[in-house]
Amino acid sequence: MSDTDIPGRVQAELTRLRAERQVFTAEQDRLKAKLADTEHELREAAAAAPNEGESAAVNQKLTSQQEELDVAKARLQALETEVLLAHQQRDSLRAELKTCREERDKLRLALLDAELVVSAGVVDADVLPGGEPSADRQRLLNAERLAAEMARELDATRRTVSWRVTAPLRVVRKKMDRP
């Protein structure tokens, strides 16, 4: 029998059944593929089951490392606090050292002034009962101090190389200015 010998209604039913068979076949192939994927996932999960024990060990190790990290953070914070305190102490000690140096310099100047007075052979008869020199005496001390300072500067200038090098020129100049 050929397709032309079959009546139209039967032929339509046959076409419908063929279409259903194709749909069912496609659905069967899809379900077989899904079953194969599921079986594959199941095998992977079964293979991963021993790794869960390893995962627990890794989690425990991670927890212990986190605890060590927390301890290290606490130490770091304590050390930062100690460093900050050390910096503050250093700054206060530097300020105190600066004050001490300033006081030392004042005392050295007072000692130099006293040495100048002693070396000049000046008697402190003009010192007032309160320990302070009179106004005339103070002017005299200031003048002596200024003269001593100028003498030191002149002596330092005469000791320089440029002063020694230009000495012959000054001699020639003096001789030329004389009539």
C-alpha positions in Angstrom: 0.0 0.0 0.0 1.2 3.4 -0.8 0.2 6.7 0.8 -2.2 7.4 -2.0 -4.2 4.3 -1.3 -4.9 5.3 2.3 -8.0 7.4 3.0 -7.4 11.1 4.0 -8.6 10.7 7.6 -6.3 7.8 8.2 -3.4 9.5 6.4 -3.9 12.6 8.7 -4.0 10.4 11.8 -0.8 8.7 10.6 0.9 12.1 10.0 -0.1 13.2 13.5 1.2 10.0 15.0 4.5 10.4 13.2 4.8 13.9 14.5 4.1 12.8 18.0 6.7 10.0 17.6 9.3 12.6 16.6 8.3 14.8 19.6 8.5 11.8 22.0 11.8 10.8 20.5 13.2 14.2 20.9 11.9 14.3 24.5 13.4 10.9 25.2 16.8 12.1 23.9 16.6 15.2 26.0 15.8 13.1 29.1 18.6 10.7 28.4 21.1 13.6 28.1 19.7 15.0 31.4 20.1 11.6 33.0 23.7 11.3 31.8 24.5 14.8 33.1 22.9 14.0 36.5 24.8 10.7 36.7 28.0 12.7 35.9 27.3 15.2 38.6 26.5 12.4 41.1 29.9 10.8 40.3 31.6 14.1 40.8 29.8 14.7 44.1 30.7 11.2 45.3 34.3 11.8 44.3 34.2 15.1 46.2 32.9 13.5 49.4 36.4 12.5 50.6 37.4 16.1 50.0 34.8 17.3 52.5 37.1 16.0 55.3 40.0 17.9 53.7 37.7 20.9 53.6 37.0 20.7 57.3 40.8 20.5 57.9 41.3 23.5 55.7 38.6 25.4 57.5 40.2 24.6 60.8 43.6 25.7 59.6 42.0 28.9 58.2 40.4 29.5 61.6 43.7 29.1 63.4 45.4 31.4 61.0 42.6 34.0 61.5 43.2 33.8 65.3 47.0 34.3 64.7 46.2 37.3 62.5 44.0 38.8 65.3 46.8 38.3 67.8 49.3 39.9 65.4 46.9 42.8 64.9 46.6 43.3 68.6 50.5 43.2 69.0 50.8 45.7 66.1 48.3 48.1 67.8 50.2 47.8 71.1 53.5 48.5 69.4 52.1 51.5 67.5 50.9 52.9 70.9 54.4 52.3 72.4 56.0 54.0 69.4 53.6 57.0 69.8 54.5 57.3 73.4 58.2 57.1 72.7 57.9 59.8 70.1 56.1 62.0 72.6 58.8 61.4 75.2 61.5 62.1 72.6 59.9 65.4 71.7 59.5 66.4 75.4 63.2 65.4 76.0 64.3 67.4 73.0 62.4 70.5 74.3 64.0 70.0 77.7 67.5 69.6 76.1 67.0 72.8 74.1 66.1 74.7 77.4 69.1 73.2 79.1 71.4 74.3 76.2 70.0 77.8 76.2 70.6 78.0 80.0 74.2 76.6 79.5 74.9 79.2 76.8 73.7 82.0 79.1 75.9 80.7 81.9 78.9 80.4 79.6 78.4 84.0 78.5 78.2 85.1 82.2 81.4 83.1 82.8 83.2 84.8 79.9 82.1 88.2 81.1 83.4 87.4 84.6 86.7 86.2 83.1 87.0 89.4 81.1 86.4 91.5 84.2 89.0 89.4 86.2 91.5 89.6 83.3 91.1 93.3 83.1 92.0 93.6 86.8 88.9 95.7 87.6 87.9 95.8 91.2 84.2 95.5 92.0 84.1 98.5 94.3 81.3 100.1 92.4 79.0 97.1 92.9 75.8 98.1 94.7 74.8 96.2 97.8 72.1 94.2 95.8 74.9 92.6 93.8 74.3 94.7 90.7 76.9 97.2 89.4 76.1 100.9 89.4 75.2 102.6 86.1 78.7 103.9 85.5 80.2 100.6 86.3 77.7 98.9 83.9 78.7 101.3 81.1 82.4 100.6 81.8 81.8 96.8 81.7 79.9 97.1 78.5 82.6 99.2 76.9 85.3 96.8 78.1 83.3 93.9 76.7 82.8 95.6 73.4 86.6 96.5 73.2 87.5 92.9 74.0 85.1 91.6 71.3 86.4 94.0 68.7 90.0 93.0 69.6 89.1 89.3 69.1 87.6 90.1 65.7 90.6 92.2 64.6 92.9 89.4 65.7 90.9 86.8 63.8 90.9 89.0 60.7 94.7 89.3 60.9 95.1 85.6 61.1 93.2 85.0 57.9 95.1 84.0 54.7 93.7 86.9 52.7 95.1 89.4 55.3 98.6 87.8 55.1 98.5 87.7 51.3 97.6 91.3 51.0 100.2 92.5 53.6 102.8 93.5 51.0 100.3 95.5 49.1 99.4 97.5 52.2 103.1 98.2 52.8 103.5 99.5 49.3 100.4 101.7 49.6 101.6 103.2 52.8 104.9 104.1 51.3 103.3 105.7 48.2 101.0 107.9 50.4 104.0 109.4 52.2 105.4 112.7 50.7 
